[in-house]
Amino acid sequence: MVCTRPDIAHAVRAVSRFIRGKLVLQGFVDADYAGEIDQRRSTTGYVFTLGSTAISWVSQLQKIVALSTTEAEYVAVTELASTLDDTEAVAAERAERGGLCIPNTTFIAISAHAWISIARTRSFDPNTELTFVFLMDCRARLNPPVSDDYLGNCVLAVMAKCMAGELTGEQGLVKACTSIRKSIDQVSKDPLSGYEDQIADFKSLPIESHVNATASPRFRVYEADFGWGAPDRFESVSMNLNGEFALVGGREEGTVQVSVQLDEGRMEKFAHLFLGGFSR
């Protein structure tokens, strides 16, 4: 259900010209995790109020199947925030992307939050460009795609960029998710475009302004059994960058384990920001 009352919105807008003080536009959002019986999709619900009047509200199933309550909440928040964009800007963006809409996934949602939290442990000039680097499997994205019996690596480094002022601001989550989604879309359209310059581009990144992510929530490492039973604990030993994190499927169903490499002085602040973001 999607409802908008343009008559009320127009009336409130007209009357607001004669009201002293500020007329505040507010948005309220929540998500019902896995409420759909058939496909276990979650429901997004939000409402916009102008002053004390509801002018637009939504209650609808999310397009993807969230793997956790955290992902369901992030999808709901980004759906709410996306409706704040100017209509022309949204239309231009969709036209530029060829109408392709990539829903926020567990990887995008948690990576965006981790990227923001790591960035906030440093003091950056608002005009500093920050970069988030992650690897994308390109086997099915090549034209023609790689055959199923291919045993080698076929990954590409994807770079999402955002200005420090935007990433650490109030709309940082939306900016981060949008940047990551756009970078995935761009590489998916033509994975080999600019590939010959990628290593040089990566090496040119200032080490203090970029964050790396490895692995994926789809890596069910706790289900691996080499004859000694399932592991009690998994950690990636290949993380060697101050500002790197790894995402893998957690021990419990529907959970994600996040491992972070940071110096001691920044780790405490990161933990406060990262974990505190889930409780808001």
Order of alpha helices (4+ residues) and beta strands (2+ residues): beta-alpha-beta-beta-beta-alpha-alpha-alpha-beta-beta-alpha-alpha-alpha-beta-beta-beta-alpha
